Amino acid sequence: MKLLIKQGVIVNPDFKKRADILIENSQISRIEENISEQGADKIISAEGKFIFPGFIDLHTHLRTPGREDEEDLLSGSLSATKGGFTTLLSMPNTIPPIDNYEIALRIRKEAEKIGLVDIYPVGAITKNREGKEISEFGFLAEAGCLAVSDDGFPLKETSLLRRALEYAENFNLLVISHCEDLSLSKGGLIRESPLSAEWGIPSVPEISETVDLVRQIEVARYLNSRVHFAHISSKRSAELIKRAKEEGINITAETCPHYFTFSLKEIEESGFSPLYKVNPPLGREEDKLALKEALKEGVIDVIATDHAPHTYLEKEVDFKSAEFGMIGLEFALPLSLGLVREGFLSLEDLTCRLSYRPAQILNLKDRGYIKEGLRADLTIVDTEREQLITKENIFSKSKNTPLLGKVLKGEVVYTIYKGKIVYSSSR
């Protein structure tokens, strides 16, 4: 099928320009100022819209296998298409964990059958995510894993971290690291702050993240190995990452929309709504500002969602009893556009954080940029369209987001995966 996109503004990390795009056989075949409509099987008018490379999420929880009541590969794929994502990394804290060839291959094959987005399983660094024995990285890579992580559990033993980084290099696997000193964070519910002290709430000090971050940076420096830091949440962490990069240490980092959108302020104003309970916890207003600056400077490379679905019963309880996490695939674009409106990012920068850098980090050379000959993974966006967030219009199985009832500005109007329209807004 020949798909022709007319008069949209292409947004690459190094330029914007208005052009037509012709897609044939799942690839971008031509980009020109004006392509004839003759011979096209379908035409999309993108006038007044922006065309991004399909978004790539380095941090998604799809709950398969074991907790398909929260999310499954189909519902997660549908949620991704609505958010403009065409490639996902599915984290391994499943039941059982993704720690072997069979489970990883099953996820890859099921995702291919669904055919809405690319889903790459992230293999567990250690068997059963117990932090004791390293998984078989070679088999995980053979099954389709691009990365390994014990997400949710830091590797407490530094010798194990070293072996994992060395082993991963043999198979070109990205190590995605969760930075947390459990001896400091155990039992904590929110960030240590005057708010936690005033209400007597068990808390997580900022150093729980930064102490472990420093340890892992030092190991990466010593080995000259690459490591990617997940869900960075604090000002001090951003400062440490900046210094490490200036020293030439081979690290990359992500933060999530909830860390540059919300803070302890929202927790207090909501009366401690469990919908704001995430791990690591939301920080202070100054953390939120620092993360925006870090994204602006490229200190933090990537915006990832840390999409964490939970059932109604798991979140509609008191703050202490609620599970950590919120969904994010469908809201990453409008929340990230807030950074553009505030002057922290240009649209080109946004492409870099959501598409280009994730593709680079994963060494996916066929996507993340709009160019003739590359795969036709595209996201068409109306930056001015407003959307009311309701449970009824969320595609994820789970609805755990504090954005319910809010109006967000900016919406995905088409998601194109391998040249096929997999989502279009009904409005």
C-alpha positions in Angstrom: 0.0 0.0 0.0 1.1 3.5 -0.8 0.4 6.0 2.0 0.9 9.7 1.3 1.1 12.3 4.0 0.5 15.8 2.7 1.8 19.1 4.0 2.9 18.3 7.5 5.9 19.8 9.2 8.6 17.1 9.6 10.4 17.4 13.0 13.9 15.8 13.1 16.4 16.5 15.8 18.4 18.8 13.6 15.7 20.6 11.5 12.0 21.2 10.8 10.5 21.5 7.4 7.2 21.3 5.6 7.1 18.4 3.2 5.1 15.5 1.8 6.0 11.9 2.8 5.3 8.9 0.6 5.4 5.5 2.3 5.8 2.2 0.4 6.3 -1.3 1.7 6.7 -0.1 5.3 9.5 2.4 4.4 9.7 6.1 3.7 10.3 6.1 -0.1 10.2 9.9 -0.9 10.2 13.2 1.0 9.6 16.1 -1.3 7.9 19.5 -1.1 5.0 18.4 -3.2 4.3 14.8 -4.2 1.5 14.0 -6.6 -1.5 12.3 -5.1 -1.9 10.1 -8.2 -1.3 6.4 -7.3 -1.6 6.8 -3.6 -3.9 4.2 -1.9 -4.5 6.5 1.1 -3.8 10.2 1.7 -3.5 11.9 5.1 -3.8 15.6 5.3 -1.3 16.8 7.9 -1.6 20.5 7.3 -1.1 22.4 10.6 0.3 19.2 12.2 3.8 18.1 13.1 5.3 14.7 12.0 7.7 13.1 14.5 9.6 9.9 14.2 7.7 7.3 16.1 8.3 7.6 19.9 10.5 5.0 21.6 9.9 4.2 25.3 12.9 2.7 27.1 10.8 2.0 30.2 7.4 0.4 30.1 5.7 -2.1 32.4 3.3 -4.4 30.4 2.8 -6.9 33.2 3.0 -9.9 31.0 3.4 -12.6 32.1 1.5 -12.9 35.4 -0.5 -9.7 35.9 -2.6 -9.4 32.8 -5.4 -8.0 35.0 -3.3 -4.8 35.2 -2.1 -4.8 31.5 -1.4 -7.2 28.7 0.5 -7.0 25.5 -2.6 -6.0 23.5 -3.9 -3.3 25.8 -0.3 -2.0 26.3 0.2 -1.9 22.6 -3.1 0.0 22.1 -2.1 2.4 24.9 1.2 3.0 23.2 -0.3 3.7 19.8 -2.6 6.3 21.3 0.5 7.9 22.9 2.4 7.9 19.6 4.9 5.2 20.6 6.0 2.6 18.0 8.7 0.9 20.0 8.6 -0.2 23.7 11.0 -1.9 26.1 9.0 -4.1 28.4 10.5 -4.3 31.9 11.1 -7.7 33.5 9.4 -7.4 36.9 6.7 -9.8 35.9 5.5 -13.1 37.4 7.7 -15.0 36.7 10.4 -12.5 35.7 11.7 -12.3 32.2 14.9 -14.1 33.1 15.1 -16.9 30.4 14.9 -17.5 26.7 11.4 -19.0 26.7 9.6 -16.1 28.4 11.5 -13.4 26.4 10.8 -15.2 23.1 7.1 -15.6 24.0 6.7 -11.9 24.6 8.5 -11.0 21.3 6.4 -13.5 19.3 3.1 -12.4 20.8 3.9 -8.7 20.2 4.7 -9.6 16.5 1.3 -11.3 16.2 -0.5 -8.3 17.6 1.5 -6.1 15.1 0.8 -2.7 16.6 4.2 -1.7 18.0 7.6 -3.3 18.4 8.0 -4.7 21.9 11.4 -5.7 23.0 11.5 -7.6 26.4 14.1 -6.4 28.9 15.8 -9.4 30.4 16.4 -9.7 34.2 20.0 -9.2 35.1 19.7 -11.9 37.8 17.7 -15.1 37.9 14.3 -14.4 39.5 15.5 -10.9 40.1 17.0 -12.1 43.4 20.3 -10.3 43.0 22.3 -13.5 43.4 23.0 -15.3 40.1 23.4 -13.6 36.7 20.9 -14.7 34.0 22.0 -16.2 30.7 22.5 -13.0 28.8 23.4 -14.8 25.5 20.0 -16.6 25.5 18.1 -13.4 26.4 19.8 -11.5 23.5 19.0 -14.4 21.1 15.3 -14.2 22.2 15.2 -10.5 21.2 16.2 -8.6 24.3 18.0 -5.4 23.7 18.6 -4.6 27.4 18.8 -6.2 30.9 17.6 -4.8 34.2 16.5 -5.8 37.6 14.3 -2.8 37.6 12.7 -2.2 41.0 15.7 -3.9 42.7 19.1 -2.4 42.6 22.1 -4.7 42.4 23.3 -4.5 46.0 26.6 -6.4 45.5 29.0 -4.2 43.6 30.9 -7.3 42.3 27.7 -8.5 40.7 27.2 -5.1 39.1 30.7 -5.3 37.7 30.1 -8.8 36.3 26.8 -7.8 34.7 28.3 -4.8 33.0 31.2 -6.8 31.6 28.9 -9.7 30.6 26.4 -7.4 28.9 29.1 -6.0 26.6 29.6 -9.4 25.0 26.1 -9.4 23.7 25.7 -5.6 23.1 23.0 -5.5 25.8 22.2 -2.2 27.4 22.2 -2.3 31.2 19.3 -0.3 32.6 20.0 0.5 36.2 17.7 1.3 39.1 19.5 3.5 41.6 18.4 3.0 45.2 20.1 2.2 48.4 17.5 0.0 50.1 19.0 0.5 53.5 18.1 4.1 53.2 14.7 3.8 51.4 13.2 0.8 53.1 9.6 1.5 54.1 9.6 5.0 52.7 6.5 6.3 51.0 7.3 9.8 49.9 10.5 11.9 49.6 12.1 13.0 52.9 11.0 16.6 53.3 9.3 19.0 55.7 6.0 17.5 54.5 7.0 14.0 55.5 8.3 15.3 58.9 5.1 17.3 59.5 2.8 14.3 58.9 5.1 11.6 60.3 5.2 9.7 57.0 8.0 7.2 56.4 10.2 8.7 53.8 12.9 8.2 51.3 15.9 10.5 51.5 17.4 11.9 48.3 20.6 10.2 49.0 19.0 6.8 48.5 19.2 7.6 44.8 22.4 9.6 44.7 24.6 7.3 46.8 23.8 4.4 44.6 24.2 6.5 41.5 27.7 7.5 42.5 28.6 3.8 43.1 27.4 2.8 39.7 29.0 5.7 37.9 32.3 4.7 39.5 32.0 1.1 38.3 31.1 2.3 34.8 34.1 4.6 34.8 36.5 1.9 36.0 35.3 -0.6 33.4 34.7 2.0 30.6 31.3 0.2 30.3 28.0 1.8 29.3 25.1 2.0 31.7 21.7 3.7 31.4 20.1 5.2 34.5 16.4 4.8 34.9 13.8 7.3 36.2 16.2 10.0 37.6 14.2 12.1 40.0 16.4 14.6 41.8 18.4 17.8 41.2 21.5 16.3 42.8 21.3 13.2 40.5 21.3 15.4 37.5 24.3 17.3 38.8 26.2 14.0 39.3 25.3 12.7 35.8 26.4 16.0 34.3 29.8 15.8 36.0 30.3 12.2 35.0 29.5 13.0 31.3 32.0 15.9 31.4 34.6 13.3 32.6 33.8 11.1 29.6 32.1 8.3 31.4 29.9 6.3 29.1 26.5 6.8 30.7 23.0 7.8 29.6 19.9 8.7 31.7 16.2 9.1 31.5 13.6 10.9 33.5 9.8 10.6 33.3 7.0 13.1 32.7 5.7 12.8 36.2 9.0 14.0 37.7 9.0 17.2 35.7 5.2 17.7 36.0 4.5 16.9 39.6 6.2 17.3 43.0 5.5 17.0 46.7 3.3 20.1 46.2 0.7 18.0 44.4 0.8 15.2 47.0 0.0 17.7 49.7 -2.7 19.5 47.7 -4.4 16.3 46.8 -4.6 15.2 50.5 -2.1 12.4 49.8 -3.8 10.8 46.8 -2.3 7.4 46.1 -2.3 8.3 42.4 0.8 10.4 43.1 2.7 7.5 44.8 5.6 6.5 42.6 9.1 5.0 43.1 11.4 6.9 43.3 9.1 9.3 45.0 8.2 12.7 43.6 10.7 15.4 44.6 10.7 19.1 45.5 9.8 21.9 43.2 13.6 22.6 42.8 14.1 19.0 41.6 11.3 19.4 39.0 13.0 22.6 37.7 16.5 20.9 37.7 15.2 18.0 35.6 13.7 20.4 33.1 17.1 22.1 32.8 18.9 18.7 32.5 16.6 17.7 29.6 17.3 21.1 28.0 21.1 20.7 28.3 21.0 17.0 27.2 22.4 15.9 30.5 19.3 13.6 30.7 19.1 12.0 27.3 15.6 10.5 27.2 12.0 11.0 28.3 10.7 7.6 29.3 7.2 6.9 30.7 7.8 4.2 33.4 4.2 3.3 32.6 3.1 1.3 35.6 -0.4 0.0 35.5 -2.3 -1.0 38.6 -5.9 -2.2 39.2 -8.5 0.0 40.9 -8.2 -2.0 44.1 -4.4 -1.5 44.2 -4.6 2.3 44.0 -8.0 3.2 45.5 -6.8 2.6 49.1 -5.0 4.6 51.6 -1.6 6.1 50.7 0.4 3.7 52.8 -1.3 0.6 51.3 -1.3 1.7 47.7 1.1 0.2 45.1 3.8 2.5 43.6 3.4 3.8 40.0 1.2 5.5 37.5 0.3 4.9 33.8 2.0 7.2 31.3 2.1 6.0 27.7 -0.9 8.1 26.7 0.2 11.3 28.4 3.9 11.6 27.7 3.4 13.7 24.6 1.1 16.4 26.0 3.1 16.6 29.3 6.4 16.9 27.3 5.0 19.6 25.1 4.7 21.6 28.3 8.5 21.8 28.2 8.3 23.3 24.8 5.7 25.9 25.8 7.9 26.8 28.9 10.9 27.3 26.7 13.0 24.4 28.0 12.9 22.4 24.7 12.3 23.1 21.1 10.3 20.6 19.0 13.6 19.4 17.6 14.8 18.7 21.1 11.6 16.9 21.9 12.2 14.6 18.9 15.7 13.9 20.3 14.4 13.0 23.8 11.4 10.9 22.6 12.7 9.3 19.4 16.3 9.9 18.2 18.3 9.4 21.4 16.4 6.3 22.5 17.0 4.8 19.0 20.7 5.7 19.3 21.0 4.2 22.8 19.4 0.9 21.6 21.5 1.0 18.4 18.3 0.9 16.3 19.5 2.4 13.1 16.3 2.0 11.1 14.1 4.4 13.2 14.2 7.5 15.3 14.7 9.9 12.4 12.6 10.8 9.3 14.6 10.0 6.2 14.1 8.3 2.9 15.0 4.6 3.2 14.2 4.4 6.9 11.3 2.5 8.4 8.0 4.4 8.3 7.4 4.7 12.1 5.8 8.1 12.4 3.7 10.1 14.9 1.5 12.9 13.7 0.7 15.5 16.3 -1.7 18.4 16.8 0.2 20.5 19.3 -2.8 22.8 19.9 -5.7 20.3 20.3 -7.0 19.8 23.8 -8.1 16.5 25.3 -10.0 15.8 28.5 -8.6 12.8 30.3 -11.4 10.3 31.4 -11.4 6.7 32.3 -13.5 6.0 29.2 -10.9 7.4 26.8 -7.8 5.7 28.3 -6.8 2.7 26.3 -4.7 1.1 29.1 -6.5 -1.6 31.1 -5.5 0.4 34.2 -6.6 4.0 35.0 -4.2 5.0 37.7 -3.3 8.5 36.8 -3.8 11.8 38.7 -4.6 13.4 35.3 -8.2 12.1 35.3 -10.5 15.0 34.8 -7.7 17.3 33.6 -7.5 18.9 30.2 -4.1 18.4 28.4 -2.9 20.4 25.4 -1.4 18.4 22.5 -2.7 15.2 21.0 -1.5 12.4 18.8 -3.8 12.3 15.7 -2.1 9.4 13.8 0.4 6.7 14.7 2.0 4.9 11.8 3.9 1.7 12.5 5.9 0.1 9.6 3.9 2.1 7.2 0.5 1.0 8.6 -1.9 3.4 10.4 -2.3 1.7 13.8 -4.0 4.7 15.5 -6.1 7.6 14.4 -7.9 10.1 16.6 -11.7 9.9 16.0 -12.0 13.7 16.4 
